[in-house]
Amino acid sequence: MPAKIKKGDRVIITTGRDRGKKGEVMKVMAEENRALVSGVNMVKRHQKQTQKLQGGIVSKESPVHLSNLAHVDPKDGSATRIGWKVLNDGRKVRFAKKSGEVIDV
C-alpha cells in the first residue's frame, strides 16, 4: 500500500505532549513507522564540539510515530483522514476525506 504521509506534507499531532501542534514532515522512516516533523517533539542533546559545529546543548527534533500524526485539511486546517482516487487524466492522487480537496498537485 502506498504511504499516506510523505515528505513535505502538513500534519497535526494527535496525541502526546505536543498535541495540536502543526508542522511539515521533513523525513519519513518507513521501516520504523516514524516521521520527523519540524518544530515538534523537540529534545535536548549534548553536542561535542567539532570543526564545523560548536559544542553545547542543542535542541533537535525526535521522530514521531505515524499513528500519532494526521493530515491537515487544506480548507479549514483541522485533522483529516486520507483517501485515494483516480482522476480523469489517469493520475492516482490523495485527497482529504473531510473536505474532498486533492492533496497531491
ZAMARGU-4260 file (C-alpha; in steps of 0.2 Angstrom, whole numbers, plus 5000, padded with zeros to 4 digits):
<rodrens>
0) 5000/5000/5000 | 5007/5017/4996 | 5012/5029/5010 | 4999/5041/5016 | 5011/5053/5024
5) 5025/5059/5013 | 5039/5072/5015 | 5033/5089/5013 | 5015/5086/5020 | 5007/5097/5033
10) 5002/5087/5048 | 4995/5089/5065 | 5000/5079/5081 | 4985/5070/5088 | 4992/5063/5105
15) 5006/5067/5117 | 5014/5082/5125 | 5014/5091/5108 | 4996/5088/5104 | 4988/5101/5092
20) 5005/5107/5085 | 5006/5108/5066 | 5022/5105/5056 | 5029/5099/5040 | 5036/5082/5038
25) 5055/5083/5035 | 5058/5064/5034 | 5048/5048/5034 | 5056/5032/5041 | 5045/5019/5033
30) 5054/5004/5041 | 5051/5011/5059 | 5034/5019/5055 | 5041/5036/5061 | 5042/5053/5054
35) 5052/5069/5058 | 5041/5084/5059 | 5048/5101/5060 | 5047/5110/5077 | 5038/5095/5085
40) 5044/5083/5099 | 5060/5093/5102 | 5073/5085/5113 | 5089/5092/5120 | 5106/5083/5116
45) 5123/5087/5121 | 5134/5091/5106 | 5153/5088/5106 | 5162/5102/5098 | 5169/5098/5080
50) 5177/5109/5067 | 5160/5113/5059 | 5149/5113/5074 | 5150/5122/5091 | 5148/5112/5107
55) 5135/5113/5120 | 5117/5108/5122 | 5107/5109/5106 | 5088/5106/5103 | 5083/5095/5089
60) 5068/5085/5083 | 5065/5067/5088 | 5054/5055/5077 | 5036/5054/5080 | 5026/5038/5077
65) 5015/5039/5061 | 4999/5033/5071 | 5001/5050/5081 | 5000/5061/5065 | 4985/5066/5055
70) 4985/5076/5039 | 4980/5095/5040 | 4964/5098/5029 | 4969/5111/5016 | 4952/5120/5018
75) 4950/5123/5037 | 4966/5117/5045 | 4959/5103/5055 | 4964/5085/5056 | 4958/5074/5042
80) 4960/5056/5035 | 4967/5052/5018 | 4959/5043/5003 | 4964/5039/4986 | 4955/5042/4970
85) 4960/5041/4951 | 4957/5057/4941 | 4950/5058/4924 | 4968/5060/4916 | 4973/5043/4925
90) 4983/5050/4939 | 4981/5042/4956 | 4980/5056/4970 | 4977/5058/4988 | 4963/5068/4994
95) 4956/5074/5011 | 4941/5064/5016 | 4934/5079/5026 | 4933/5092/5013 | 4937/5082/4997
100) 4951/5093/4992 | 4965/5085/4982 | 4982/5085/4992 | 4994/5079/4978 | 4996/5093/4965
</rodrens>
